[in-house]
Amino acid sequence: MANTGSIFCNDTLLRVVQNSNLFEDSKTFVDLRLRTTPDETLKAFADLNKNGREPTTDEVHTFVRTYFEGPGTELIQHTPEDWNPNPYIVGKVVNPDMKIWMADLNAKWKDLSRKIHKDVHDHPERHSLIPLPHPFVIPGGRFRELYYWDSYWVINGLLLCDMFPTVKGMLSNLLYMVQRFGHVPNGTRVYYITRSQPPFLIPMVDAYVRRTSDLTFLKDNIHLLEKEYNFWEDNRTIEVIKNGEVYKMARYNVDQPIPRPESYREDVKTTAGLSQERKREIFSNLASACESGMDFSTRWLPNPIADKNTNILKSIKTNRIIPVELNALLYWNAVLLSNMNAMLGLTDQKEMFRKKAELRQRAIDAVLWNESRGIWLDYDIDLQTSRDFFFASNIIPLFVGCYGNESDMNSKVEVEEKVIKYLKDEKVLDYPGGMPSSKIESGEQWDFPNAWPPLQQMIIEGLSNTKSSRGQYLARELAEQWVKVNWKIWKENGNMYEKYDVTMGEAGSGGEYDVQTGFGWSNGVVMMLLDKYPDLLLEG
């Protein structure tokens, strides 16, 4: 029997339906429910194409109305049993007005919490949604499912709201997917399975265990955490030669020979006029950019500045770039796995992951650190050189502590001071609404003037962890800017947005879809910053 992937990942069917423009958003169709089996649906579609002619728009619309329904029927609003109106974070914040804000964001967890409808479990072949065993928190807006890297900031927010069983359930969902697919997919849809997102599962489990001391959970799942780590080593690693030395580096690299099902029309438009071979390359690189979580940005172009005014995605080369943050995160993953194995008394595994972290840092130092610029820079595999452009992701090694020598504090301080100088020289600390994702205004959502919550939190945390008083001052200043922007807009309309404009302190824009509200990681980041700096905005 055919499965749901034979429908929602079927290039022929997608081409006919998505190009009929039945839905404004391409994602709507692939989130629908089948009214009957995939086999019957495919037979009806074959009948639609009989005699070798293209079906009319009316015929396509009738086919969709007859064999599909929804979207949104597969998820049920869920009130978590562990939700309470007065959690830890509300008590910690000093400002009375901000206590009200935190209480409202705490209430939003109920609005964003979902559980899988019984029909998805009973008839998984009729849904693109992957059936998960436990309730979870969605980002919000058009994102009607669990997403991988979003969950790191959501989970940290939930932990600050004392929702430990909910967090354990979400982690169990992610681990279930590692067991089933060999890695955590981008999101919980069949069309996301071939790609992942930045690897935050291990840090999520670390945050949960540190807060709850649940070593039984860790012991039961350490093998799956190692499996997730190995996915990146086995499937996303390439050898890079620098100064005669060979280094193993990670990159985003998805095998995707067709347009993304959830953005089908957009990908067809991007690749119009190209050869079939070139189209397949672009489809793969578009999906690889989605795997980065930063879709889209001039960061993934051959020349971010020169290419910004063209049909920029037509030249995208994501899988020919060694990204700073991915390698930094994998270093962090290895450090955490070493620590976790130590907690469980597994000495051999502890030592193995310690060595992996050490090798990863050596590779980052050699390939990504640019001494003349005083910063980490993405590396162009084809040109064998650093890509000297500002992107907020350049700063992530500061967040994970992947620099210097632990036995020589001066070596760490020296790097920290260079990074701070770089930020000042690039003038990316001068905006009222946080640090921009890039300095290039392209119309893509991960470029100027947008700032994104996850990058803000990691940069702030990285600066605050430095031994530099200037770094710690900048961390607090950036935190205050970010909290103010979020608070200002929340006071105006009660909404939290997925991204913000650094120049105006308003909701962000650009990209393939309108700015979304909710919003899971935005709520979590604000809670994390106010947990760190509970006395912010005392002037009210």
N, C-alpha and C positions, 0 to 999 in steps of 0.2 A: 504493500500500500504506500502511496506517495505521502510525504509529510508536508508540513506547511512551507518548508523551504522551497519546495518544488513550485510553489505559487509566488511567494514574496521575494524569491531570489531568482526568478525565471526571467531571463533577459527578453525573450520574445513577448511574453505576457506583459511585462512591465513597459516595454516600448509602446505597445498598443494602448494600454490603459493610461499610463502617465502622460503620454503625448496627446491624449484626448482632452487634457485640461479640465477634467471633471472636478478636480479639487485645486484650490489655490495653493495649498502646501502639499508637496509631493509625499510628505510623511503620512498624510491622512490615509491614503489608500493602503499603505503597507501596515497600518495599525488597525485595519478593519478585521472583523470576524467572518470566517466562512460560514455560510448557512448550511452547507452540506460538506461532503468529504472532498479532499483535494483531488481524488481521482475523478469524481463527477464534475468538479469545477473545471479541471483540465479538459475533460471530454467536451464540455459546453464551449470552452474556449476554442478547441479544435474545430468544432462545428461552425463557430463564428468566422473562422478563416478558410472554410471549405471553398473549393473552386479556385483557390490561389489568389483571391482578391482581398484587398484591405477592407475590413469592416468600416461602416460609416460611424460617425460620431454618435448618432442616436443608437446604433446597435451596441456600441461599446458601453454607453450609459445604461442601456437596458440590461446588459450582461452584468455590470457591476451591481445594479440595484437588485437583480434577481439572486445573485450568488454571494453577496457580501452585505454586512450590516455593521453599524457602529460609526465611529470608533468610541472607545471609552467604556465599553460594556464589560471588559474583562477584569476591571479593577473596582474594588469596593472601598468607599471611605471607611476609615478605621480609626477608632479612638483607642490609643495605647492604654493598657491597663496600668502602666507605671507612670502615666502623666500626672503631675501635680501642679497646682497653681502657684506654689511658692518654692521654687527650686533654689539650689545653691547660688546660681548666678544672680538672681534677683536680690538675695540677701547680701551679696558681696559688693554690688555697685553702690557707690556713695550718693550720687545725685538722685534726689527723689523723683524728678521727672524721668530720669533714665531708668529708674526701677520700673516705672510704668511701661516704658519702651521694652525692657527686657521681659516683662510679664506678657506683653503682646506678642513678642517673638516666640516666647515659650508656647503661647497658645497656637501659633502657626504650625507647630509640629503636628497638632491634631488635624489641621486643614490639609497638610501635606502627607499624612500617613495613609497608606493603602494596604490592602491585602488582596490576594489573588482570588477571583471568583471561582467557585467550584467547577464551573463549566470548563475552565482552562485546564484544571487537573483531569477532568473526565474526558475532555476532547482536545488534547494539546495539538493535534494535527489541524485544528481549525483556527488556530491563533498564531500570530507572529510572536506573541509574548511567551517568554520562557516561564513555565510554572515554578514558583519558588515556595519553599515550605513555610516561610515566616513573613509577617508583615514588614513593611519598610517605608522609608520616607523618600518621596520623589523630589526632584528639584523644583518643579512647578511649570506652569504655562504649557507649551507644546510638548514638554518632556514628561510623558505619561508612564515612565518606567524607572527602574533603578539604574543609576549610572555609576561607573567605576570611580573615577577620581573625585567626582563631586562628593562621594560618600565620606571621604576623609574629613572634610570640614563639617559636614552634617553630623557625623558621629562625634566629633569633638564638641559640637554644640549640644548634642543630646547628653553627652557625659556631664556637661556643665549644668544640665537640667535634671540630673540624677536618674536618667532613663536607662539604667543598665541592662534590664532584660530586652528592651527594644534594640539596643546596640548589639547585644549578643545575637539576637535574631538576624539582624542585618549582616553581621559578620558570618553567621552560619549560611546565609544565602550566598554570599560571595565565595565561601569555601566550597559550598555545594557545586558551584559552577566550575571551580578549579578541578574538583573531582570528576566532573562530567566532561568538560571541554579541554582540560589541561592548562587553563589559564582563566583569569577573569576577563570576560569580554567587555568591550566598550560600554554596552548596556544590555538590558535583559530582553532583547529581541533577536529572532533568528538571523536577521540581516546584519547584526552586529558581531556575530560569533567569530568571524575571521580576523577581527582586529581587537586590540585591547585599548588601554589608556595608560597614562603615567602610573607606574607601579606603587600604589599606596596601600595595598592590602596589609603588608607586613607592618608598616607604621600604624595602621588602624588597630590591628590586634595588640600592638605594643601599647598604644594609648589606653585601650580597654583593660589590659592586664595590669598596667601601672595604677590604674584607678581602682580596680576591684580585687587585685591579687588572686585572680581566678587561674591558678596554675593548672588545674585539671583541664580547663578549656584549651590552654596552650599545649599541654602534653598530648591531648587528643588530636590536635590539628597541626602540630609542628611539621609533619610530613607533607601536608598540603601547602603550607607556607613555603617550604623548600621547593615544592613542585612549581609554584608560581614563580619563584626566583629563577628556577631552571628554564622556564619558558623563554625568558629574556636572554639567558645565556645561550640556549640552544637554537633559538629561532630569530633573534634580532641582533646578532653579534657579527662583526666583520673585523678583519685584521687591517690595521693601519701601520704603515712603516714611517717612522719619524727619526731622522738622524741615524739611520741604520738599525734602529731597534724596532721590533714588532710588538704592537700593543693591540689587545682585544678591546674593541669599543662597541657600544650599543647604538642602534639607530632605530627609527620607526620605519617599518618595512612590511607592508601588507600586500598579499597576493590578491588582487582585485581586478579581474579581467573585464568587468562590466561596470556601468555607472552604479553609483551607490543607490540602492533601492529607495531610501528615504529622501534622496535629493536627485532623483533620476533626471528630471527635465533640466535641472541646473547643469549637471555633468554633460548631458547631450549638447547643450548650448555651448559649454566651454570648449568642447572638442570638435565642434563643427568644422568641416573642411580638412581635418587631419587624416592621415593614413590609418588603417586599422591597427597597425603595430604601434604607432604613436599614440593612438587613442588608449590602447591597453596600458601603455606606460603612464599616461596621465591619470587614468582611472586608479591605478595602483598608488600613484603619488598623492592623489586627492584623499584616498582612504588612509594613507599613511599620515597625512596631516591631521586627519580626524583622530587617528590613534594618539597623536601628540596632545590632543585636547585643545590645541590652539588652531582651530580651523575657522577662518583662514587668516594668513598673515604674509606680508612680504618676506618674512623670515625664510620661507621655503622656496624663494625664487633664486635664479642664478645670480641676479644683481638686484637686490631689494630697492635701491634708489632708481636705477635706470629703467626698471621694469614696472614701476608703480603705476604708470599712466596707460599701460596697455591692457589687453584682456589678460590680467596678470596670472590667472590660474592656468593659462595655456602653456606656460613655461615651467610650471611647478616641478621641483626636483627634491622633494622631501627625503627620499631614501638615499640621496647622495650627500646628505649632510649628517655629520656627527653632532647631536644636540647636547649642549651643556647640561641641561637639567636632567635628562634621562640618565646620563652616566653618573651624575651626582646622586640621584635618587637610588640607583642600584648600589652605589657605595654605601649609602645609608641602610638600604635593605640588608646588605651583607653584615654591617656592624650590628644591626638589631638581631639578625639571626644568630650571630655569634653570642650576643648577650643572652638571648632566649635559650639557646642550648646550654649555656653556662648555668642558667637558672634551673634547668632540668637535669643538671649533672652529666650532660653528654659532652665529655671533654673533647673527643675526636672531632665531632661536628663543630663545636665551638672554635677549635683551632683552624679547621678547614675554612670556615667563613671569615675568620680574622684574616687569613692569608688572602682570601678573595677580595676583602676590603682594601687590604694593603696594595694588591696588584691594581685594583681599580683606581686608587688614588695616584699611584705612579703613572698610570695611563693618562689620567686627567691632568696631572702636572705637566706631562711631556707634550700632550697633543692639544689640550684646550686652554691651558694657562698661557697668556700672552704677556711676557714680561715688559715689553715696551709700552703696552697700553695699561698694564696694571689691572687686568681683568681676565676672566675666562671668556673665550669666544668660541662659537660654533666653528666646526672645521669642515671645509669643502673637500670631499673625497677625490673629486675629479681634478681640481686645481692644486690639491695638496697644500692648502694654506688656510690660515685663519680667516674668518669672515668678519671683518672689522665694522660691525654695525651695532648700535645699541639696541638690545632687547632686554626687557626686564628679567627674562630667564637667565641672562648672563650672571645674575647675582646668586643663583640658587646654591652653589657650593658653599657660600657663607652660611646658609640656613642649615645645611647638613654637617658642617664642620669639616669638610673635605679639603683641607689645606694645611700647610705647615707641618711641623714635627711636634708631636705631643711632648717630647722630652726637651724641646727647645721653644719656650714660649715666645721668645723674640721673633722666631721665624713666623709664628702665627700673627703676631701684632704687625709685623712688617707687611704681610699680605692684606690684613684688615685696613691699614692706613692707605694702601694703594687703591683698594676698592672704593673707599670713601672719597678719595681724590678723584677717581674716575667718575663717580656719580656727580660730584660737584662740577667737574670739567664738562660733562655732558649736559649740564643744566636740566637734569630731570627731577630735581628736588624743588623746582621753582613754581610748581603748579598748585592751585588751591585744592584740587580734588584727588591728590595722591600721585603715584608714579605711573606714567603712561606705559603701555605694553611695548611701544616702540616710539621712535621719533618721526616715523614716516606716515604721512596721511594718504592712505590708499583707498579708503572706503571699505576695507575689510575690517571685521570686528575685532581682530586681535592686533590692530595697529592703532596709531594715534588717531583721535584723542582718548581712546578708551583705556580704562583701568579696570582690572579684574580682581575680585576678592582673593582668590587663592594666591596670586602673585604678590598682592599687598601683604598678606599675612606672612608668607615665607620670607619676604624681604625684611619686614619689620622684625620678625623673630631672629633672622640672621644678624641684623645690625645690633639688636639688643644683646646678643650673645657674645659680641666682641669685647675685648679688654679695653677698647678705646672709649673714652668719655664722649668724644664726638659721635662715635657710632651709636652709643646708647641714647644720646640726645636726639639724633636724627630718627632713631626708632620711635621714640615717644612722639616726636613732632609728626611723623608720618601716620602714626596710629591716631593721633588727635584729628588730623586732617580727614582721615578716612571715616572715622566715627562721626565727625561733624557732617560730612556729606550724606551719609546714610541716615543720620538722625533728622537732618533738615528735610529730606524728601519724605521720610516716614511721617513727620509732623504735618507735611502738606497734604499727603494723600493716603497715608496708611500703608503704602507699598514698599517692598524691598525688591530691588532689581538685580538681575544677574551680572550687570556691568554698569559702569558710570563714566561720565565724561569729565576728564581731569581739568578742563579749561573752565567749565561752567558749574561744576558740581551738580550736574543733572544726570538723568538716566542716559546710558550710552546708546549707540546706534550702529548701523552698518551690518554687512554680512548678508546671509541668505534668508534671514527671518527677522521679524520685529523683535525688539527687546522684550524679554519675558519677566514676569513678576513671580513672586513666591517668597523668597527664592532660597532654596536650601543652603547653598554654600555661603551666600551673603549673610544669612542669619547666623550661621555657625562662626564665620570670621569675626563678626562684630562681637559675639559673645566671647570668643577667645581673646580679642583685644581688650575687652573690658574686664576680663578675668586677670589679664596681665597688668592693666592700668585701671584699677577700679575707681580712681579719683579723677578721671578725665572729665573735662567740661564742667568743672565745679561752678563756673560762672553762670551755668544754666542756659 
